[in-house]
């Protein structure tokens, strides 16, 4: 019986500390540079996150794919609430693995007033813990990067089932004023 506590202690120590998310609120937002498109054009130069940090809070909206039903609902919700998000001093960046030409056509079709970034190799999605290795698609997640370049809000399970996740996003943005 005396060996039992020793075995449990060894098992506990071998497991190590619990793994926490790398991108906790308050941690620096990983920088990136990605090509992008708008409803008007495909940009000639990529967008670098570090070059736009400071003036506004940035909503990074990761989503699986252009033209899908769920993703269309997500970006149209952001589009329809865009002026309200701007009132919270927020800039929206949509990010998926689709190419910029798909982004441009999709943004034009839905009259999206924000930039769609092409993360075709999923490097940024991986850096933001938003890539699903099993499906090879970006997961639907939301991050807010504050004017200091820190993660100010995360939603790793952003859902379109109702408006509760979107309302939490707006509340988080309101708290950054």
SULFEN-V951367 format. One record per run of one state. SS is the DSSP state (2 for helix, 1 for strand, 0 for the rest). FROM is the first residue (numbers start at 0). LEN is the number of residues. Records with the same first field share a line. If there is no record, write none. Layout:
BEGIN
SS->FROM-LEN ; FROM-LEN
END
This chain:
BEGIN
0->0-1 ; 15-12 ; 28-4 ; 37-4 ; 42-4 ; 53-2 ; 62-6 ; 80-1 ; 87-2 ; 96-3 ; 110-4 ; 118-4 ; 127-3 ; 132-4 ; 138-2 ; 145-4 ; 155-8 ; 175-2
2->1-14 ; 48-4 ; 68-12 ; 81-6 ; 99-11 ; 122-5 ; 163-12
1->27-1 ; 32-5 ; 41-1 ; 46-2 ; 52-1 ; 55-7 ; 89-7 ; 114-4 ; 130-2 ; 136-2 ; 140-5 ; 149-6
END
